[in-house]
């Protein structure tokens, strides 16, 4: 297929794909690399795309698969340095109304980011695809290559995990609820 046709169809998805990649990787540079690699793979495999099917789900699937096989995938997501955590905790937004409001917003944002980061990757992706990227259950099922029932089940478990207080071991590290 024509690369210009691919560009016309795929480029409007760039911001959405970048946002999802940033949520997955937690790093702007890694997210940019992931999206760039996603577009390169999609362009290369565009002949296999069937016109009339869901391009958005196809692109998300490529991004997700690329993430899982990349250096920033599952293994890298299980580690973080204290310096990175401190830097994230000290980030200050330039737009402020009052110092109190800024502090409250920052605490809320950090709480959400920590809760998402504590989720296992399959739960984090399902929350992001549903709540942030607003994909339908059918689109999520296509992206993850699972039945819709699995999407609903994982989404339910992910939401339950987000509602529960974070349990930690004596070293302060999160405890995986599935091992209890």
BELMO-V205358 format. One record per backbone hydrogen bond with DSSP energy under -0.5 kcal/mol. CO is the residue of the C=O (numbers start at 1). NH is the residue of the N-H. If there is no record, write none. Layout:
# BELMO-V205358
[[CO NH] [CO NH]]
This chain:
# BELMO-V205358
[[2 6] [3 7] [4 8] [5 9] [6 10] [7 11] [10 13] [11 14] [13 17] [14 18] [15 19] [16 20] [17 21] [18 22] [19 23] [20 24] [21 25] [22 26] [27 31] [28 32] [29 33] [30 34] [31 35] [32 36] [33 37] [34 38] [35 39] [36 40] [37 41] [38 42] [39 43] [40 44] [41 45] [43 46] [45 48] [46 49] [49 51] [50 53] [53 55] [54 58] [55 59] [56 60] [57 61] [58 62] [59 63] [60 64] [61 65] [62 66] [63 67] [64 68] [65 69] [66 70] [67 70] [70 73] [73 77] [74 78] [75 78] [76 79] [81 85] [82 86] [83 87] [84 88] [85 89] [86 90] [88 91] [94 96] [98 97] [98 102] [99 103] [100 104] [101 105] [102 106] [103 107] [104 108] [105 109] [106 110] [107 111] [108 112] [109 113] [110 114] [111 115] [112 116] [113 117] [114 118] [115 119] [116 119] [120 123] [120 124] [121 125] [122 126] [123 127] [124 128] [125 129] [126 130] [127 131] [127 132] [128 132] [128 133] [129 135] [136 140] [137 141] [138 142] [139 143] [140 144] [141 145] [141 146] [147 150] [147 151] [148 152] [149 153] [150 154] [151 155] [152 156] [153 157] [154 158] [155 159] [156 160] [157 161] [158 162] [159 163] [160 164] [167 175] [169 172] [173 169] [175 177] [176 179] [177 180]]
